[in-house]
Amino acid sequence: MYPLEVAAFDFRFRARQQMRMPGYMGSAWRGGFGRALRRAVCVTGLPTCPGCRFEASCVYPYLFETAPGGEGGILAGYDRVPNPFVLAPPWDGGRLVPEGGETALRLVLIGLAVEHAGFARQAVVEAGLSGLGPDRGALDPVSIDPVARPQTGPCPDRVEIELMSPLRLVEAGRLVGPAAMRPRHLLLSLLRRVSTLADRHGPAPLELDYRVLKERADAAEFVAADLRWVEWTRWSGRQQVLLQMGGLLGSLSLRLAGLEPFWPFLALAPWVHVGKGATMGLGAMRVTAA
């Protein structure tokens, strides 16, 4: 059983003109999605959401500028919490899309955000039509297909994990590199992400013994790890600077003896992603029972 409900949709787009897509397009899709969603649902035209009388009921701030909502719990003291969506283009490392060429995107909605699937799907379509990338190339929608989520089976003896886009995990204020990577970095980051998502976007907070889970994660070791560091940059329109966005790619093998409580979280990881930049598609992974 998954700790959170998710719904996923695979989009295919066709380029109206030749367009450059340098680096990873997750940031561009996220920005376009936010602008399109705001245009679709905002009825006041105010420049910001705080103070708007409709803020508590509006789809835009809930999905894109998520505030903690409520008091206490694990989100106490947070100004913003994880957004309940993931926009995940494939990790291509930059390429040129010819006129008539196709590109893809997966949209994942998490928890209560599933109720707003209609608005979210339309915002993705409008973001593509409005143009993305340095050429502001328009993308015409070709297809939108719901993705069936497999049921979670019994906890396997071992999982094989393939990192599909750069994984950015932080410990003591520093990004975790290939040599330092341990199971605790992945497992505890995933636990925090799913717990905060459940607290804000799920039907109820998760009932977990975090102390015991941390002890088990701290004691675990990978059976095998084949990791490398990749660098890429993205343009921040808000900060008006290029940002370095390095992370880990590669594969991991992990035995789950003693880690059985983490299995539902690992099974959910391909949908919710993990680490910094998860909303824009970073931290994607394929988890296979072995």
Summary of the structure (lengths in Angstrom):
residues: 290
radius of gyration: 19.1
end to end distance: 18.6
largest distance: 55.3
contacts: 906
relative contact order: 0.22
helix: 31%
strand: 29%
